[in-house]
């Protein structure tokens, strides 16, 4: 009986005394590979609705924010203004998004049309299917840990950006 517990104890001791893991390879490459793999799966499923995943994300953000200035939308989505403009063009052309006047003559507001709300709902059903598929393949617990890690890293990097900006503006 003592013999059966010895390997578990030895493993626990070895794990406790093992040196901390250090990164192997290029973090950027690994993240890009994972992103491409997951994006392919989401694109294949969400694409059946006629939307790209980037377009679905934009429509979803507009649902959350309501009519919003393009600069605020770009900030929320962490996009360059030129990228947002380029991404909005096909959505406007399809009649899913409208660009209207803002608070003054120089500003504009981006809003979702009724057709855009319907398209976003269609995309949401496909997105949910893609998400459930990923959860099944990786396991919900692993996906939740991945989300937590991404959120933690994003917050840390955002904090570093703020510190860098503060240091460059005395």
N, C-alpha and C positions, 0 to 999 in steps of 0.2 A: 504494500500500500504506500509506503514511503517512497518507493521507487517511481510510482505513477505521478507524484506531485513534484518530484525533483526537476524534470524538464521544464515545467511551467515556471517554477521559481528561478531556474537558471536563465530562462528566456526573459523574465521580468527584470532580473538583475542586469543582464546584458543590455537590455533596452534602456534601463535607467542610467547605465554608465557609458552608453554609446555616445560618441561625439555628435554634436549638432550637425545636421545635414547642411552642406553648402551647395549653392547653385552650381549646376553643371550645364554648360552650353549657354546659348544666348537667350535671355529672357524675352527679348523682342521677337525673335524668330519663333519661339515656342508659343507665345501669345498669338502671333499672326497665324500660325498653323492651326491652333485651336479655333480661332475666330473663323478662318476659312472653312474648316470642317463643319462647324455648327451652322455657319451662314448658308452653306450649300443645302443642308437639310431644311432649314427654315425657308430659304428661297424656293425650294422645290414644292413645298406645301403651300406657302402663302402665295406663290406665283400662280397657283391654279385660279386665284380670284382676279388676276390681271394686275395685281399690285406687286411691287418690289418691297422687300422688308423695310427699306429706308422710307418708302412712301407710306407704308402702314404706320411706322413710327411717327412720322410727321402728322398724319391724320389723328393718331392717338394723342399726341401732344396738344393738338388744336382742340380736341374734345376736353382735355384737362384744363387748358388755359383760357379757352374762349377766345374772342377777338383779341389779338395781341399785335404789338408792333413787331416788325420783322427783326429788329435788333434784339428785342427781348426773347423772341422765339429762338433765334440763333444762339443766344447765351444759354437758354435752358437746355438746348439740344447739344451744346458744346460744339457748335459748327462755326466755321468762318461765314461771314455775311455772304460772300460770293457763292459758297457752296449751297447755302440755304436758298439763294435766288435761283440757282440752277436746278435744285431739287423741287422747288415750288412750280416751275414753269409747266411741266407736264400735268401737274395736279390742277392748275388753273385751266389749262387747255381742255382737260376732261370735264371741267365744270364741278370738280369736287372741292375746290378752294376758291375763295374770292379775295381780291385785293380791293379794299375800299379806302375812303378818306379817313384820316385820323383826327386827332383833336385840333390840329391846325392845318394850314394849307401845305406845309412841308412834310407832314407825317402821314403814314398809311397804317392800315390795320389788315391783318391776315385773319380770315375767318373761314369756317367750314360751312359749306352749303348743305342743303338737305340731301342732295345726291352724294355728297362727301360723307355725311353721317351714315347713309345706307352702305356705301362702299367700305367704310371703316368697320361697320358691324359684320359685314361679310368677311373682311380681312381678319377680324378678331376671332371668328370661329375657326378659321384656318390656322391662325397663330396659336390658338389654344391646342389644336391638334398637334402642331409642331412642338409645343412646350411639353405636352404630355408624353410625346414620343421620346424627347430628350430625357425627361424625368425617368421614364421606364428603362431607357438604355443605360443611364449613368446611376440611377437611384436617386430618389428625392432627397435623401440626407446629404449626399455628395453635392447635388445641385444647390441645396440650401447653403452648404459650407462654401461653395464656390461664390455664391452671391455675397455672403458675408465677407469673404476675402477680397473680392472686387471692391465692395463698398469701403472696406477699411483702407485698401491701397489708394483708392481714388481720393478719399479724405486726406490721407497723409500727403499725397502728391499735390493736392489742392492747397494744403497748408504750406508746403514748400514753395509753391508759386506765389502765395501771398507774402511770405517772408522775403523772397527774392525781389518782389516788386517794392516792398517797403524799404529794403536796403538800397535800391537803385533810385528811390525818390526821397532824399533826405529832407 
